Amino acid sequence: MTWIFRQLFAIAVLPFAVAVIIPVWLARRNAIGLAPGHTLTQVAVQACGVALLGLGLLLFSASLRRFITESRGTLAPWDPPRHLVIAGVYRYVRNPMISGVLLVVIGEALLLLSWPHATWALIFFVINAIYIPLIEEPRLAERFGESYRDYCRHVPRLLPRWPPRQSHS
């Protein structure tokens, strides 16, 4: 039971806060509501937002499922993975959860036609562009050694590669 609590707590504190709590706060603070666009361009932007939101949720869900079943840790830095996950969506991108959440946040900004939400997406990107290489990756390299460094040489950090890395697991 504590394993489930650890997973739910990590999800609530991190991606749920980033993709739900902060965007709802921004919408309320700036009186932004979901409304259909007034021009064809706005409708097209909103359609792109829906597509990115869906893609982000799919990417996040796929990575979370694989992470939970294979890593034996959580997505939180205070309860890190015990096993290196390099299969599934992790063959395309090293941080599919972050990429997925970023797509969700960008999708929300486009769907709402909201500059405050777009600014939040940029802030979230910058935070991770700094945190991942300076803190997360050195810790993972220390924990998993050469297998992680080899993985980093073949799989990009945030933008997926095609074709994916051939998995050996």
VOKOL-75186 format. One record per residue: x, y, z of N, C-alpha, C in turn. Coordinates in pm, whole numbers, plus 50000, padded with zeros to 5 digits. Layout:
BEGIN
XYZXYZXYZ;...
//
This chain:
BEGIN
500824988050000500005000050000500875012750000;501995012250067502855024150069503425027049931;503645016449848504145018449713503125026449631;501855023149641500805030549570500745044849620;500825046749749500805060349806501995068449755;503175062349749504355069349698504155073749554;503585064949472503335068449332502325079849321;501215078649391500165088949383500645102349437;501425101949544501955114349601502885121249501;503775113549439504715119349341503965125249222;502925118249175502135123349062501395136049102;500825136249222500075147949267500985160049286;502165157849339503065169049366503675174549238;504025165849146504785170549029503905172648905;503595162648824502885165648699501485171348719;500775167048821499435172348844499495187148879;500455191048959500615205248993500965213348870;501875208148788502345215348669501245216548563;500525205548540499575205148429498135208348466;497825208448596496445211148636496355222848734;497015221748848496835231948953497305245748905;498505246648853499015259748809498205265148691;497885256948588497045262348480495655266948526;495035259848618493745264348670493915277548744;494955278548825495225291048896495425302548797;496225300148692496455310448591495155314648522;494335304848489493055307948423492175316448514;492075312848639491235320648733491815334548756;493105335148774493765348048801493645357748684;493625352248563493585360648443492225360548372;491225354948439489865354248384489865348048243;490555336848231490645329848103489725317648110;488875316448010487985304948004488115298147870;487615286147863487625278647739486475283547652;486805288847537485795293847444486285291247303;485375288547209485815286447072486435299147013;487425297246928488085308546864487125316346776;487445329046755486585337846674486995337846528;488205333446499488685333246361489115319046326;489275316746197489745303746151491135300646208;491975310746217493325308946273493245304646419;492385311146497492245307446638491715293246653;490775289446570490235275846576491325265746540;492145269046440493255260146401494265258946515;494575270046581495485269846695494905261046806;493615262446831492975254246935492985239546897;492795236346770492845222346726494245216746747;495265224646717496645220346745496835218146895;496225226746975496305225247120495705212147168;494545208647112493905195947149494795184247110;495375184946990496265174146944497495172947034;498115184147069499295183747156498935178847295;497795183147345497335178647476497155163447476;496495158147373496295143747363497615136147350;498505141247265499805134947248500605135247378;500535146447448501235147647576500725137847679;499405136547688498815126947783499205112647747;499205109647618499595096247573501055093347608;501925102847579503355101247608503605099947758;502965108647837503125108047981502625094748036;501435090547993500855078048043501715065948009;502195065447885503035054147843504325053747923;504925065547945506175065748020505945062648167;504865067748224504565065048364504315050148388;503555043948299503275029648313504575021648310;505415024548213506675017348203507565020348323;507605032848365508435036848477508005029748605;506705029248629506185022748750506495007848749;506295001348634506474986848630507934982448626;508824991048573510214986748556511214993348650;510975005748691512015012848767511995009648916;510825005948966510645003349110510895015649196;510785027249138510855039849211509675048349168;509745061149194508695070149149509315080449055;508495089049001509005099648914509575111248994;509535110449124510005121349210511495119949242;512205131249246513635130649278513925125449418;512975126749511513195122049648512955106949661;512425100449555512205085949555512565080849416;513855081249382514305078849244514175064149202;514335061849071514245048149020515355039249074;515005026649091516005016949135516615009449016;515875009448904516335002848782516235012848666;517205012548577517225021348461516185016548360;515315025648317514295022448218514745028248084;514925019347985515375023947853514555017647740;513445011347773512605004847672511335013047651;510525008747556509275015747527509535029847478;508775039447530508955053347487510325058847526;510975052547620512315056847661513355053847553;512995046347450513895044247336513925056547246;512905065047254512785076847170513335089547236;513145090447367513505102647440513795098947585;514815105247643515225101847781514245106547886;513505116947859512595122647958511175123447903;510565112047869509235112747808508155118247901;508335116848032507345122748123507375137848113;508565143548118508695158148108508215162647971;508615155647865508165159247731506645158647722;506065148247781504595146947780503915158247855;504405161247973503805172148052503995185447980;505155187547919505385199847844504395201047727;504155190147656503165190447548501775193447601;501425188047717500125190947778500015205847809;501035211547869500995225647908500965234747784;501725231247681501655238947556500265237447494;499755225247495498405222847443497355231047515;497475232147647496535240347724496625255047681;497835259847664498025273847622497375276347487;497575267147394496985268847261495465267447265;494985257647338493545255547348492845267647410;493455273447511492865285047579493225298247512;494105297847411494595310047345495125319747450;495975314347538496385321547659497875324247663;498245337047666499645340747682500175337247822;499395339047929499915334748060500255319748064;499435311547999499705297247995500925294147907;501085301647798502265299947713503535303647791;503435314147870504565318247953504885307348054;503865301348114504075290448209504765278648139;504355275348017504985264447942506465267547920;506775279847886508175283747865508965282747996;508385287348105509045286448236509305271848273;508305263348252508465249048282509585242948197;509625246648070510695241747982512065246248032;512205258948065513495264348109513935257648240;513015255948333513355249248459513935235448431;513285227948344513765214448314515015214248229;515165224148141516375225148060517595227948147;517365233748262518465236248357518615224548455;517505220248514517525209948618518045196448566;517545192148450517875178748402519375176848381;520045185448302521485182948282522365186148403;521925195448488522775199248601522585190648725;521395185348745521125177948868520695163548842;519645161748761519095148348743520055138748672;520605143148560521475134148484522755130248557;523425139548626524595134948704524235124648811;523075126148873522655116248973522385102748909;521755102848792521475090348723522785083748675;523725091848628525025086448585525755080248704;525655086648819526285081248939525635068048981;524315067348971523575055549014523715043948917;523665046848785523605036048686524875034648601;525835043648619527135042148556527145042548404;527975033948348528205034048203526945030848124;526065022648177524835019548102523995032148079;523975041148179523235053648161523965063048066;525285063948079526055072647989525925068047844;525925055047821525725049647686524325053247636;523345051747721521965055447687521895070147646;522545078847722522545093247692523185096247557;524185088547519524845090647390523935087347273;522925078947295522085074247185520665079547185;520205085047296518805089447305518785103947350;518065112547277518035126747313517245129547440;517535141047499516975144847629515475147647624;515035156847538513635161247540512885159747408;513585160347296512945159047165513175144947113;512105137447088512245123447047513045121846918;513725110646906514465107346784513705096746707;513905096946577513325086746493514395082246396;514655069646376513995058546444514485057346589;513745050046670514155048646810515415040146823;516045041546939517195033146971516715018646981;517505009846930517184995546941517394991147084;516374986247146516424982447287517044968547304;517834967247408518434954147441517744947947561;516604953847600515924947947716514514944547685;
//
